[in-house]
Amino acid sequence: MKEHKLTSGIYDAQGEMDVHQQVMDSYSHGTLEQRHQDEMDQQYEKTKK
């Protein structure tokens, strides 16, 4: 058992994998969100002209 840097909570090996998976999910989700936002911005730019 040791402290995790991100959550500063206690976890075991399985917990570490869960946290890692959550982090990776949030990263990939974040890029998807950003891409969606960019597309929305481009659509908005088109409608403004």
mmCIF file of the N, C-alpha and C atoms, coordinates in Angstrom:
data_MODEL
# 
_entry.id   MODEL 
# 
loop_
_atom_site.group_PDB 
_atom_site.id 
_atom_site.type_symbol 
_atom_site.label_atom_id 
_atom_site.label_alt_id 
_atom_site.label_comp_id 
_atom_site.label_asym_id 
_atom_site.label_entity_id 
_atom_site.label_seq_id 
_atom_site.pdbx_PDB_ins_code 
_atom_site.Cartn_x 
_atom_site.Cartn_y 
_atom_site.Cartn_z 
_atom_site.occupancy 
_atom_site.B_iso_or_equiv 
_atom_site.pdbx_formal_charge 
_atom_site.auth_seq_id 
_atom_site.auth_comp_id 
_atom_site.auth_asym_id 
_atom_site.auth_atom_id 
_atom_site.pdbx_PDB_model_num 
ATOM 1   N N  . MET A 1 1  ? 0.844   -1.207 0.000   1.00 0.00 ? 1  MET A N  1 
ATOM 2   C CA . MET A 1 1  ? 0.000   0.000  0.000   1.00 0.00 ? 1  MET A CA 1 
ATOM 3   C C  . MET A 1 1  ? 0.873   1.249  0.000   1.00 0.00 ? 1  MET A C  1 
ATOM 4   N N  . LYS A 1 2  ? 0.570   2.160  -0.886  1.00 0.00 ? 2  LYS A N  1 
ATOM 5   C CA . LYS A 1 2  ? 1.277   3.430  -0.879  1.00 0.00 ? 2  LYS A CA 1 
ATOM 6   C C  . LYS A 1 2  ? 0.349   4.516  -1.388  1.00 0.00 ? 2  LYS A C  1 
ATOM 7   N N  . GLU A 1 3  ? 0.765   5.745  -1.246  1.00 0.00 ? 3  GLU A N  1 
ATOM 8   C CA . GLU A 1 3  ? -0.102  6.845  -1.628  1.00 0.00 ? 3  GLU A CA 1 
ATOM 9   C C  . GLU A 1 3  ? -0.010  7.114  -3.122  1.00 0.00 ? 3  GLU A C  1 
ATOM 10  N N  . HIS A 1 4  ? -1.123  7.427  -3.725  1.00 0.00 ? 4  HIS A N  1 
ATOM 11  C CA . HIS A 1 4  ? -1.126  7.746  -5.152  1.00 0.00 ? 4  HIS A CA 1 
ATOM 12  C C  . HIS A 1 4  ? -0.965  9.245  -5.324  1.00 0.00 ? 4  HIS A C  1 
ATOM 13  N N  . LYS A 1 5  ? -0.121  9.640  -6.280  1.00 0.00 ? 5  LYS A N  1 
ATOM 14  C CA . LYS A 1 5  ? 0.184   11.065 -6.461  1.00 0.00 ? 5  LYS A CA 1 
ATOM 15  C C  . LYS A 1 5  ? -1.050  11.863 -6.873  1.00 0.00 ? 5  LYS A C  1 
ATOM 16  N N  . LEU A 1 6  ? -1.864  11.288 -7.772  1.00 0.00 ? 6  LEU A N  1 
ATOM 17  C CA . LEU A 1 6  ? -3.003  12.046 -8.306  1.00 0.00 ? 6  LEU A CA 1 
ATOM 18  C C  . LEU A 1 6  ? -4.118  12.205 -7.286  1.00 0.00 ? 6  LEU A C  1 
ATOM 19  N N  . THR A 1 7  ? -4.494  11.089 -6.652  1.00 0.00 ? 7  THR A N  1 
ATOM 20  C CA . THR A 1 7  ? -5.649  11.136 -5.767  1.00 0.00 ? 7  THR A CA 1 
ATOM 21  C C  . THR A 1 7  ? -5.226  11.304 -4.319  1.00 0.00 ? 7  THR A C  1 
ATOM 22  N N  . SER A 1 8  ? -3.926  11.105 -4.043  1.00 0.00 ? 8  SER A N  1 
ATOM 23  C CA . SER A 1 8  ? -3.384  11.110 -2.681  1.00 0.00 ? 8  SER A CA 1 
ATOM 24  C C  . SER A 1 8  ? -4.221  10.212 -1.782  1.00 0.00 ? 8  SER A C  1 
ATOM 25  N N  . GLY A 1 9  ? -4.745  9.135  -2.376  1.00 0.00 ? 9  GLY A N  1 
ATOM 26  C CA . GLY A 1 9  ? -5.474  8.132  -1.607  1.00 0.00 ? 9  GLY A CA 1 
ATOM 27  C C  . GLY A 1 9  ? -4.662  6.860  -1.530  1.00 0.00 ? 9  GLY A C  1 
ATOM 28  N N  . ILE A 1 10 ? -5.088  5.926  -0.687  1.00 0.00 ? 10 ILE A N  1 
ATOM 29  C CA . ILE A 1 10 ? -4.385  4.658  -0.572  1.00 0.00 ? 10 ILE A CA 1 
ATOM 30  C C  . ILE A 1 10 ? -4.982  3.667  -1.571  1.00 0.00 ? 10 ILE A C  1 
ATOM 31  N N  . TYR A 1 11 ? -4.137  2.849  -2.186  1.00 0.00 ? 11 TYR A N  1 
ATOM 32  C CA . TYR A 1 11 ? -4.637  1.897  -3.179  1.00 0.00 ? 11 TYR A CA 1 
ATOM 33  C C  . TYR A 1 11 ? -3.729  0.675  -3.259  1.00 0.00 ? 11 TYR A C  1 
ATOM 34  N N  . ASP A 1 12 ? -4.261  -0.385 -3.816  1.00 0.00 ? 12 ASP A N  1 
ATOM 35  C CA . ASP A 1 12 ? -3.466  -1.587 -4.052  1.00 0.00 ? 12 ASP A CA 1 
ATOM 36  C C  . ASP A 1 12 ? -3.168  -1.692 -5.544  1.00 0.00 ? 12 ASP A C  1 
ATOM 37  N N  . ALA A 1 13 ? -2.590  -2.810 -5.960  1.00 0.00 ? 13 ALA A N  1 
ATOM 38  C CA . ALA A 1 13 ? -2.198  -2.959 -7.362  1.00 0.00 ? 13 ALA A CA 1 
ATOM 39  C C  . ALA A 1 13 ? -3.416  -2.819 -8.277  1.00 0.00 ? 13 ALA A C  1 
ATOM 40  N N  . GLN A 1 14 ? -4.532  -3.442 -7.897  1.00 0.00 ? 14 GLN A N  1 
ATOM 41  C CA . GLN A 1 14 ? -5.751  -3.354 -8.700  1.00 0.00 ? 14 GLN A CA 1 
ATOM 42  C C  . GLN A 1 14 ? -6.240  -1.909 -8.738  1.00 0.00 ? 14 GLN A C  1 
ATOM 43  N N  . GLY A 1 15 ? -6.203  -1.251 -7.612  1.00 0.00 ? 15 GLY A N  1 
ATOM 44  C CA . GLY A 1 15 ? -6.617  0.149  -7.539  1.00 0.00 ? 15 GLY A CA 1 
ATOM 45  C C  . GLY A 1 15 ? -5.766  1.013  -8.448  1.00 0.00 ? 15 GLY A C  1 
ATOM 46  N N  . GLU A 1 16 ? -4.475  0.702  -8.494  1.00 0.00 ? 16 GLU A N  1 
ATOM 47  C CA . GLU A 1 16 ? -3.573  1.476  -9.350  1.00 0.00 ? 16 GLU A CA 1 
ATOM 48  C C  . GLU A 1 16 ? -3.999  1.357  -10.806 1.00 0.00 ? 16 GLU A C  1 
ATOM 49  N N  . MET A 1 17 ? -4.327  0.145  -11.229 1.00 0.00 ? 17 MET A N  1 
ATOM 50  C CA . MET A 1 17 ? -4.774  -0.065 -12.603 1.00 0.00 ? 17 MET A CA 1 
ATOM 51  C C  . MET A 1 17 ? -6.063  0.701  -12.868 1.00 0.00 ? 17 MET A C  1 
ATOM 52  N N  . ASP A 1 18 ? -6.983  0.699  -11.897 1.00 0.00 ? 18 ASP A N  1 
ATOM 53  C CA . ASP A 1 18 ? -8.248  1.419  -12.053 1.00 0.00 ? 18 ASP A CA 1 
ATOM 54  C C  . ASP A 1 18 ? -7.991  2.905  -12.232 1.00 0.00 ? 18 ASP A C  1 
ATOM 55  N N  . VAL A 1 19 ? -7.146  3.457  -11.384 1.00 0.00 ? 19 VAL A N  1 
ATOM 56  C CA . VAL A 1 19 ? -6.838  4.884  -11.461 1.00 0.00 ? 19 VAL A CA 1 
ATOM 57  C C  . VAL A 1 19 ? -6.193  5.200  -12.802 1.00 0.00 ? 19 VAL A C  1 
ATOM 58  N N  . HIS A 1 20 ? -5.243  4.357  -13.208 1.00 0.00 ? 20 HIS A N  1 
ATOM 59  C CA . HIS A 1 20 ? -4.558  4.560  -14.483 1.00 0.00 ? 20 HIS A CA 1 
ATOM 60  C C  . HIS A 1 20 ? -5.576  4.548  -15.623 1.00 0.00 ? 20 HIS A C  1 
ATOM 61  N N  . GLN A 1 21 ? -6.510  3.595  -15.562 1.00 0.00 ? 21 GLN A N  1 
ATOM 62  C CA . GLN A 1 21 ? -7.534  3.483  -16.606 1.00 0.00 ? 21 GLN A CA 1 
ATOM 63  C C  . GLN A 1 21 ? -8.403  4.740  -16.624 1.00 0.00 ? 21 GLN A C  1 
ATOM 64  N N  . GLN A 1 22 ? -8.762  5.227  -15.452 1.00 0.00 ? 22 GLN A N  1 
ATOM 65  C CA . GLN A 1 22 ? -9.578  6.438  -15.358 1.00 0.00 ? 22 GLN A CA 1 
ATOM 66  C C  . GLN A 1 22 ? -8.841  7.622  -15.955 1.00 0.00 ? 22 GLN A C  1 
ATOM 67  N N  . VAL A 1 23 ? -7.549  7.713  -15.646 1.00 0.00 ? 23 VAL A N  1 
ATOM 68  C CA . VAL A 1 23 ? -6.746  8.817  -16.172 1.00 0.00 ? 23 VAL A CA 1 
ATOM 69  C C  . VAL A 1 23 ? -6.688  8.740  -17.692 1.00 0.00 ? 23 VAL A C  1 
ATOM 70  N N  . MET A 1 24 ? -6.419  7.558  -18.214 1.00 0.00 ? 24 MET A N  1 
ATOM 71  C CA . MET A 1 24 ? -6.350  7.388  -19.665 1.00 0.00 ? 24 MET A CA 1 
ATOM 72  C C  . MET A 1 24 ? -7.700  7.695  -20.308 1.00 0.00 ? 24 MET A C  1 
ATOM 73  N N  . ASP A 1 25 ? -8.786  7.241  -19.669 1.00 0.00 ? 25 ASP A N  1 
ATOM 74  C CA . ASP A 1 25 ? -10.129 7.511  -20.183 1.00 0.00 ? 25 ASP A CA 1 
ATOM 75  C C  . ASP A 1 25 ? -10.381 9.010  -20.222 1.00 0.00 ? 25 ASP A C  1 
ATOM 76  N N  . SER A 1 26 ? -10.019 9.698  -19.151 1.00 0.00 ? 26 SER A N  1 
ATOM 77  C CA . SER A 1 26 ? -10.286 11.131 -19.090 1.00 0.00 ? 26 SER A CA 1 
ATOM 78  C C  . SER A 1 26 ? -9.450  11.869 -20.130 1.00 0.00 ? 26 SER A C  1 
ATOM 79  N N  . TYR A 1 27 ? -8.232  11.379 -20.388 1.00 0.00 ? 27 TYR A N  1 
ATOM 80  C CA . TYR A 1 27 ? -7.403  12.006 -21.423 1.00 0.00 ? 27 TYR A CA 1 
ATOM 81  C C  . TYR A 1 27 ? -8.043  11.846 -22.803 1.00 0.00 ? 27 TYR A C  1 
ATOM 82  N N  . SER A 1 28 ? -8.402  10.608 -23.145 1.00 0.00 ? 28 SER A N  1 
ATOM 83  C CA . SER A 1 28 ? -8.978  10.362 -24.465 1.00 0.00 ? 28 SER A CA 1 
ATOM 84  C C  . SER A 1 28 ? -10.333 11.049 -24.591 1.00 0.00 ? 28 SER A C  1 
ATOM 85  N N  . HIS A 1 29 ? -11.086 11.051 -23.498 1.00 0.00 ? 29 HIS A N  1 
ATOM 86  C CA . HIS A 1 29 ? -12.370 11.752 -23.505 1.00 0.00 ? 29 HIS A CA 1 
ATOM 87  C C  . HIS A 1 29 ? -12.139 13.243 -23.681 1.00 0.00 ? 29 HIS A C  1 
ATOM 88  N N  . GLY A 1 30 ? -11.100 13.740 -23.032 1.00 0.00 ? 30 GLY A N  1 
ATOM 89  C CA . GLY A 1 30 ? -10.778 15.162 -23.130 1.00 0.00 ? 30 GLY A CA 1 
ATOM 90  C C  . GLY A 1 30 ? -10.466 15.569 -24.559 1.00 0.00 ? 30 GLY A C  1 
ATOM 91  N N  . THR A 1 31 ? -9.684  14.748 -25.262 1.00 0.00 ? 31 THR A N  1 
ATOM 92  C CA . THR A 1 31 ? -9.334  15.086 -26.642 1.00 0.00 ? 31 THR A CA 1 
ATOM 93  C C  . THR A 1 31 ? -10.573 15.030 -27.524 1.00 0.00 ? 31 THR A C  1 
ATOM 94  N N  . LEU A 1 32 ? -11.456 14.059 -27.244 1.00 0.00 ? 32 LEU A N  1 
ATOM 95  C CA . LEU A 1 32 ? -12.702 13.968 -28.006 1.00 0.00 ? 32 LEU A CA 1 
ATOM 96  C C  . LEU A 1 32 ? -13.542 15.213 -27.783 1.00 0.00 ? 32 LEU A C  1 
ATOM 97  N N  . GLU A 1 33 ? -13.666 15.613 -26.522 1.00 0.00 ? 33 GLU A N  1 
ATOM 98  C CA . GLU A 1 33 ? -14.427 16.813 -26.190 1.00 0.00 ? 33 GLU A CA 1 
ATOM 99  C C  . GLU A 1 33 ? -13.852 18.017 -26.915 1.00 0.00 ? 33 GLU A C  1 
ATOM 100 N N  . GLN A 1 34 ? -12.526 18.137 -26.903 1.00 0.00 ? 34 GLN A N  1 
ATOM 101 C CA . GLN A 1 34 ? -11.866 19.280 -27.527 1.00 0.00 ? 34 GLN A CA 1 
ATOM 102 C C  . GLN A 1 34 ? -12.132 19.284 -29.023 1.00 0.00 ? 34 GLN A C  1 
ATOM 103 N N  . ARG A 1 35 ? -12.048 18.113 -29.641 1.00 0.00 ? 35 ARG A N  1 
ATOM 104 C CA . ARG A 1 35 ? -12.280 18.011 -31.075 1.00 0.00 ? 35 ARG A CA 1 
ATOM 105 C C  . ARG A 1 35 ? -13.709 18.431 -31.393 1.00 0.00 ? 35 ARG A C  1 
ATOM 106 N N  . HIS A 1 36 ? -14.650 17.975 -30.570 1.00 0.00 ? 36 HIS A N  1 
ATOM 107 C CA . HIS A 1 36 ? -16.053 18.338 -30.755 1.00 0.00 ? 36 HIS A CA 1 
ATOM 108 C C  . HIS A 1 36 ? -16.221 19.847 -30.632 1.00 0.00 ? 36 HIS A C  1 
ATOM 109 N N  . GLN A 1 37 ? -15.561 20.428 -29.641 1.00 0.00 ? 37 GLN A N  1 
ATOM 110 C CA . GLN A 1 37 ? -15.652 21.872 -29.422 1.00 0.00 ? 37 GLN A CA 1 
ATOM 111 C C  . GLN A 1 37 ? -15.098 22.628 -30.622 1.00 0.00 ? 37 GLN A C  1 
ATOM 112 N N  . ASP A 1 38 ? -13.989 22.148 -31.157 1.00 0.00 ? 38 ASP A N  1 
ATOM 113 C CA . ASP A 1 38 ? -13.385 22.781 -32.336 1.00 0.00 ? 38 ASP A CA 1 
ATOM 114 C C  . ASP A 1 38 ? -14.350 22.741 -33.513 1.00 0.00 ? 38 ASP A C  1 
ATOM 115 N N  . GLU A 1 39 ? -15.001 21.595 -33.695 1.00 0.00 ? 39 GLU A N  1 
ATOM 116 C CA . GLU A 1 39 ? -15.957 21.461 -34.794 1.00 0.00 ? 39 GLU A CA 1 
ATOM 117 C C  . GLU A 1 39 ? -17.117 22.426 -34.613 1.00 0.00 ? 39 GLU A C  1 
ATOM 118 N N  . MET A 1 40 ? -17.607 22.539 -33.395 1.00 0.00 ? 40 MET A N  1 
ATOM 119 C CA . MET A 1 40 ? -18.701 23.463 -33.106 1.00 0.00 ? 40 MET A CA 1 
ATOM 120 C C  . MET A 1 40 ? -18.266 24.891 -33.414 1.00 0.00 ? 40 MET A C  1 
ATOM 121 N N  . ASP A 1 41 ? -17.058 25.235 -33.027 1.00 0.00 ? 41 ASP A N  1 
ATOM 122 C CA . ASP A 1 41 ? -16.533 26.578 -33.286 1.00 0.00 ? 41 ASP A CA 1 
ATOM 123 C C  . ASP A 1 41 ? -16.472 26.849 -34.785 1.00 0.00 ? 41 ASP A C  1 
ATOM 124 N N  . GLN A 1 42 ? -16.021 25.869 -35.549 1.00 0.00 ? 42 GLN A N  1 
ATOM 125 C CA . GLN A 1 42 ? -15.919 26.037 -36.999 1.00 0.00 ? 42 GLN A CA 1 
ATOM 126 C C  . GLN A 1 42 ? -17.307 26.231 -37.608 1.00 0.00 ? 42 GLN A C  1 
ATOM 127 N N  . GLN A 1 43 ? -18.269 25.452 -37.147 1.00 0.00 ? 43 GLN A N  1 
ATOM 128 C CA . GLN A 1 43 ? -19.644 25.598 -37.630 1.00 0.00 ? 43 GLN A CA 1 
ATOM 129 C C  . GLN A 1 43 ? -20.150 27.006 -37.327 1.00 0.00 ? 43 GLN A C  1 
ATOM 130 N N  . TYR A 1 44 ? -19.862 27.471 -36.126 1.00 0.00 ? 44 TYR A N  1 
ATOM 131 C CA . TYR A 1 44 ? -20.304 28.796 -35.699 1.00 0.00 ? 44 TYR A CA 1 
ATOM 132 C C  . TYR A 1 44 ? -19.669 29.877 -36.568 1.00 0.00 ? 44 TYR A C  1 
ATOM 133 N N  . GLU A 1 45 ? -18.394 29.704 -36.856 1.00 0.00 ? 45 GLU A N  1 
ATOM 134 C CA . GLU A 1 45 ? -17.690 30.667 -37.713 1.00 0.00 ? 45 GLU A CA 1 
ATOM 135 C C  . GLU A 1 45 ? -18.371 30.744 -39.074 1.00 0.00 ? 45 GLU A C  1 
ATOM 136 N N  . LYS A 1 46 ? -18.760 29.585 -39.615 1.00 0.00 ? 46 LYS A N  1 
ATOM 137 C CA . LYS A 1 46 ? -19.418 29.544 -40.927 1.00 0.00 ? 46 LYS A CA 1 
ATOM 138 C C  . LYS A 1 46 ? -20.742 30.303 -40.894 1.00 0.00 ? 46 LYS A C  1 
ATOM 139 N N  . THR A 1 47 ? -21.504 30.119 -39.827 1.00 0.00 ? 47 THR A N  1 
ATOM 140 C CA . THR A 1 47 ? -22.829 30.747 -39.757 1.00 0.00 ? 47 THR A CA 1 
ATOM 141 C C  . THR A 1 47 ? -22.718 32.250 -39.557 1.00 0.00 ? 47 THR A C  1 
ATOM 142 N N  . LYS A 1 48 ? -21.626 32.705 -38.991 1.00 0.00 ? 48 LYS A N  1 
ATOM 143 C CA . LYS A 1 48 ? -21.471 34.148 -38.729 1.00 0.00 ? 48 LYS A CA 1 
ATOM 144 C C  . LYS A 1 48 ? -21.259 34.930 -40.014 1.00 0.00 ? 48 LYS A C  1 
ATOM 145 N N  . LYS A 1 49 ? -20.587 34.298 -40.993 1.00 0.00 ? 49 LYS A N  1 
ATOM 146 C CA . LYS A 1 49 ? -20.221 35.032 -42.208 1.00 0.00 ? 49 LYS A CA 1 
ATOM 147 C C  . LYS A 1 49 ? -21.441 35.328 -43.074 1.00 0.00 ? 49 LYS A C  1 
# 
